[in-house]
Amino acid sequence: MRYLLLLLLTYSLYAAGFWTLSGLDKANIYVVNKVDYLEASTVNIIRTKIKQTLEKESIKVNVQDAPTLMVSLEEIEGDETHYIYLKLELGEEVKTFRKDFTETFAITFQATDFIESDEQELDATVLESVDYLLAKFVEQLQEDKE
């Protein structure tokens, strides 16, 4: 019985999530591409996907002093296979609950993915991964609205 209670408590804490997107109503988009063989058009498609996702969730895009939603793509060298580490992060200015309420920059959301692909499928695989990361973002947005 104790084991079951501990398991349920652990699961509920994990399900609550570490990140918060409460009150997010605007964001800027930033894409960092460190993958040599990725087509420039794919990077543009990533920007478009992010913009469409934000707008669908009623989040204004390209607003001054808005948090930044960033996708970064980094390649780990392989022989004929490309190993890509993708991160979707929301960074914004926040106030701490310390004595002096310090203002600082913090990551308030992060989702990651690690993929491997051959060169012919690289662009399609990266876009699929971006879709996955954006789905995680939307899932967190919806959880925080509840």
C-alpha positions as CSV (number, residue, x, y, z in Angstrom):
1,M,0.0,0.0,0.0
2,R,2.8,2.4,0.8
3,Y,4.5,1.6,-2.5
4,L,1.3,2.4,-4.3
5,L,0.8,5.7,-2.5
6,L,4.5,6.7,-3.2
7,L,4.0,5.7,-6.8
8,L,0.9,7.9,-7.1
9,L,2.5,10.8,-5.4
10,T,5.6,10.6,-7.6
11,Y,3.5,10.4,-10.8
12,S,1.3,13.4,-9.8
13,L,4.4,15.5,-9.0
14,Y,5.9,14.5,-12.4
15,A,2.6,15.2,-14.2
16,A,2.4,18.7,-12.7
17,G,5.5,19.7,-14.7
18,F,8.4,21.9,-13.9
19,W,7.6,24.5,-16.5
20,T,4.9,27.2,-16.6
21,L,3.4,29.0,-19.5
22,S,0.6,30.7,-17.6
23,G,-0.3,34.1,-18.9
24,L,1.9,33.8,-22.0
25,D,0.2,36.2,-24.6
26,K,3.2,37.3,-26.8
27,A,6.5,35.9,-27.9
28,N,9.3,36.5,-30.4
29,I,10.7,33.7,-32.5
30,Y,14.4,32.8,-32.8
31,V,16.0,29.9,-34.6
32,V,19.6,28.8,-34.1
33,N,20.8,26.4,-36.8
34,K,24.2,24.7,-36.3
35,V,23.5,21.9,-38.8
36,D,25.6,22.3,-41.9
37,Y,23.4,20.2,-44.3
38,L,20.0,21.7,-43.4
39,E,18.4,23.6,-46.2
40,A,17.7,27.3,-45.6
41,S,14.1,26.7,-46.7
42,T,13.8,24.2,-43.8
43,V,14.8,26.9,-41.3
44,N,12.2,29.2,-42.8
45,I,9.6,26.4,-42.5
46,I,10.5,26.0,-38.8
47,R,9.9,29.8,-38.3
48,T,6.6,29.5,-40.0
49,K,5.5,26.5,-38.0
50,I,6.4,28.3,-34.8
51,K,4.5,31.4,-35.8
52,Q,1.4,29.4,-36.9
53,T,1.4,27.5,-33.6
54,L,1.7,30.6,-31.5
55,E,-1.0,32.4,-33.5
56,K,-3.3,29.4,-33.3
57,E,-2.9,29.6,-29.5
58,S,-3.8,33.3,-29.6
59,I,-0.2,34.4,-28.8
60,K,1.0,37.6,-30.5
61,V,4.2,37.3,-32.5
62,N,7.1,39.7,-33.0
63,V,6.1,42.1,-30.2
64,Q,8.7,44.4,-28.5
65,D,9.8,43.2,-25.0
66,A,8.2,39.8,-25.4
67,P,9.6,36.5,-24.2
68,T,11.6,34.6,-26.8
69,L,10.6,31.2,-28.1
70,M,13.8,29.6,-29.5
71,V,14.5,26.5,-31.5
72,S,18.1,25.4,-31.5
73,L,19.5,22.7,-33.7
74,E,23.0,21.2,-33.0
75,E,24.7,18.5,-34.9
76,I,26.9,15.8,-33.4
77,E,29.3,14.5,-36.0
78,G,28.8,11.1,-37.3
79,D,30.1,9.1,-40.3
80,E,27.1,9.0,-42.7
81,T,24.4,9.5,-40.2
82,H,23.5,12.9,-38.8
83,Y,22.7,13.1,-35.1
84,I,20.8,16.2,-34.2
85,Y,19.9,17.6,-30.8
86,L,16.9,20.0,-30.9
87,K,15.7,22.3,-28.1
88,L,12.6,24.4,-27.9
89,E,12.9,27.0,-25.1
90,L,11.0,30.0,-23.9
91,G,13.3,32.6,-22.2
92,E,12.0,35.7,-20.5
93,E,12.6,38.3,-17.9
94,V,11.3,37.2,-14.5
95,K,11.5,38.5,-10.9
96,T,12.8,36.2,-8.2
97,F,11.2,35.8,-4.8
98,R,14.4,36.7,-3.1
99,K,14.6,39.5,-0.6
100,D,15.3,42.1,-3.3
101,F,13.1,40.6,-6.0
102,T,15.9,40.5,-8.5
103,E,15.0,40.7,-12.2
104,T,16.8,38.1,-14.3
105,F,16.5,36.1,-17.5
106,A,15.2,32.6,-17.1
107,I,14.1,29.6,-19.2
108,T,10.5,29.0,-18.3
109,F,9.9,26.2,-20.8
110,Q,12.1,23.6,-22.4
111,A,11.5,20.5,-24.5
112,T,14.2,18.5,-26.2
113,D,14.6,15.8,-28.8
114,F,17.5,13.8,-30.2
115,I,17.2,12.4,-33.7
116,E,19.3,10.5,-36.2
117,S,18.9,10.7,-39.9
118,D,20.7,10.1,-43.2
119,E,21.3,13.1,-45.4
120,Q,18.4,12.4,-47.8
121,E,15.9,12.4,-45.0
122,L,17.5,15.1,-42.8
123,D,15.1,18.0,-43.5
124,A,12.0,15.9,-43.2
125,T,13.2,14.3,-39.9
126,V,14.1,17.7,-38.4
127,L,10.6,19.1,-39.3
128,E,9.0,16.1,-37.8
129,S,11.0,16.7,-34.6
130,V,10.0,20.4,-34.5
131,D,6.3,19.3,-34.8
132,Y,6.9,17.0,-31.8
133,L,8.5,19.8,-29.7
134,L,5.7,22.3,-30.6
135,A,3.1,19.7,-29.6
136,K,4.8,19.5,-26.2
137,F,4.7,23.3,-26.0
138,V,0.9,23.4,-26.8
139,E,0.3,20.5,-24.4
140,Q,2.0,22.6,-21.6
141,L,0.0,25.7,-22.6
142,Q,-3.3,23.8,-22.4
143,E,-2.4,22.3,-19.0
144,D,-1.6,25.7,-17.6
145,K,-4.9,27.1,-18.8
146,E,-6.8,24.5,-16.8
